[in-house]
């Protein structure tokens, strides 16, 4: 069984930066991809960014392109989200997710880490 644990959230002023980390435990992950989602108060959880676990391909929500960077460290079984030029609208609970296979959705989810951006 795969467990995901996020860290790195916090309170930051608009224009600031944060780096979120997601550590995979339980077993070495060798699935298809990992991703970050976020859920703001009163809103549904939505996609932010994804990265192939064994390839170079990344995907981003349009509103974070150029500001957020997703990366991974296979040796450390971890994925990261570098967030720059943060905006108040980026405030949300950020979740890490992992997909074992392409096209079947995300199989594992973390508990989330809170990011709050003050104006």
N, C-alpha and C positions, 0 to 999 in steps of 0.2 A: 504494500500500500504506500502511496506517495503522500507526503504531507508538505504543505507549502507554508512558510512563515515569512511574512513581510516585516520590514523595519525601515526606519529612516524618515517617517512622516514627522510633521511638526507645524509650528506657526512661523510664517515668514511674511515679510512685507512684499507688496507688489513690486515686481522687477527683480526679486531675489531668486535664489536657486535652492533646490533640494535634490538629493539622490535617494531614490527608493531602492531597496534590495529585497530579493526574494530568494530564500534558501530552500532547496529541495532536500527533504530527508526521507528516510524509510528505505529507499533503495536508489541506486543511480538511475537518473532519468535518461531514457533513450527514445523518447517519443518524438512526435512530429514538430510541435511548436510550444512556445510559452508566450503569454500575453499579459498586459495590464488592462484592467477595466476600472471604471470609477462610478461612484454613485453619490450624487449631491442630494441634500435634503429635499424630499418631496418629488424626486425624479427617479426614473428607472436607471438601473445599472447600464453603462454603455462602454463600448470599446474605446481604448485609447491607443494601444500599440501592440504589435506582435512581432516575434522573431522566430525563424526556423531554428530548430535545435541543432541541425547538422548542415546548415547552409547559410548563405549570406543574406537571404531575403528578409526584409523588414516591411512592416505596414504601419501606417499612422492615420489617426483621425485627422481630418483636414485642419481643424482648429489648433492642433499642436505641432504640425509640421514646421520645422525650422526652429522650434523651441525645445522639444523633447527628443531624447535619443534613447532607444532601447538597445541593450547589449547583453551579452551572456558570457559566462566563464564556465565552460563545460567541465573543466578540472575541479572547479569549486561547486559544481552543480547549482549554479546560481544565475539569476537574471537581474538586470538593473534597469532603472528608468532615471536618466538624468533629465531634470526639469529646470530649464532656464527661463528668464523673462516671465516669471509667474504672474498670473492675473487673478483677481478675486474670483472670477468665474471658473478657475481651476480648483477651487475649494470643493473637496469631496473626500469620501472614503475610497481609497485606492486598493484594489484587489489584484492579486497575482493568480494566474490560471495556467493550467498545463493541459495540452491535448496529446493523447497517445497516437491518434491517427488523423490523417487529413480528412476534412469533411464530416466529421462525426461530433463536432462540438468539443467543449472543454470538459475534461474528466475530473480534474482536481482543482480546488479553489482554496485560497488562503482566507484568513479571517479579516484581513484588511488593515490598513494603516491610514490614519487621518492626516490629511493635508489641509491646512487652513491658510489662506492668503489674505492678508489685511490690506485695505486700500489706504 
